[in-house]
């Protein structure tokens, strides 16, 4: 085996595995500390085949938990550290986690969630270092080549769902999957990968894990700041990163003369996903980062689906690409269940390359997601004649006004083109006569009136698609990975009307 924790801790022991602020660990040091953590976790009762919950902000300790989970052959449940106590209690109960590593700053929430439960906790900022120092036991190998994360989705339609891939991981299947990903994305052992988002999220976690698998160095940002991102790329010679459109927008807002003072030539490979990317943002980021291959992918915690290079995207602006190797995309009519042809919008179904997933403890939603050998998460789109996928909306986001379907993404695309608009969210609100009306909430970079934005929409959209109401905010609410919390905005607007759709 040339990749994986065991190989890297042996043959690349002196290479830096992870950097965070002023701290760093070599693969050799990561081997020692993860072994001690594994013994400490074993001492509090964590056993092979169980689940370790990790509730930490971005940190070196997060990476140590991943490595320790691979030593113990336990799934690593990465938790959003912004969860409320009731949300945390539900996820811990649903997941069946048998141990938790958490930060002392989160103690009030964790303690409230664990009231009456006997779940053992190791506290980073508390007893973590003492437990590692006092850990004893025989040498522990790495039976797994990498960590096996379990991700709970963000819960856009109710409670979060735990996504579990396969019945149980095996070293051979894990290596096969990660070798294929490394080849597809051209990740190498000399890469320096910059983590710009929260590690509990599937995207930042997945590409950090892939970098560690091939023996590269992971650099972790504490929180997002575009200037810090540019400085890190220059000073640490960063070669790869995973970003969201919100990150791209903020990078482009750095004045050209400031951005040009940073040497970004080491950045050879940028992957972005997590939300729809406005066309003009994608065009500008390709121009702003000429040394980097800008790759976009469409996927979800349930599995990767499509990807597109800069060159392919420039030839077909707006596409999210063609399927990953071994993946198939089908467009299905949601009413008849029939497969649709090129150019016809329907539900996007994915046949994954590496077997089925299921939602933990949720047979009903698992069954609803799958149709034979393909699954959907409710996105709507179409394939062109060359098999490139274009997403047009989410089934749950469609606005039905006077029995006519309206796509929020079309309206958002128009608003994005206004020079004052940083980002926006469009959704339906209940209306006595029309059923639903179109509402938009807009984040702006300079002052602009609602009348100006409505006039802008009327110039480019059919009248029935134009927002009936527009709210202007200095900043849209987002999750820590930069994704707009559209559900929150929708619920607030519905509450103001006293009705729900």
Secondary structure, DSSP 8 states (H G I E B T S, - for coil): --SSHHHHHHHTTTSEEEEETTEEEEHHHHHHHHHHHHHHHHHTT--TTSEEEEE--SSHHHHHHHHHHHHHT-EEEE--TT--HHHHHHHHHHHT--EEEEEGGGHHHHHHHTTT---EEEEETTTHHHHHHH---S----SSSS--EEEE---TTSS--EEEESSS--HHHHHHHHHHHHHHHT--TT-EEEE-S-TTSHHHHHHHHHHHHHT-EEEE-SS--HHHHHHHHHHHT--EEEE-HHHHHHHHHS-HHHHTTS--TT--EEEE-SS---HHHHHHHHHHTTTSEEEEEEEETTEEEEEE-HHHHHHSTT--BEE-TT-EEEEE-TTT--B--TT--EEEEEE-SS--EEETT-HHHHHHHEETTEE--SEEEEE-TTS-EEEEEEGGG-EEETTEEE-HHHHHHHHHTSTTEEEEEEEEEEETTTEEEEEEEEEESS---HHHHHHHHHHHS-GGGS-SEEEEESS--B-TTS-B-HHHHHHHHHHHHT---
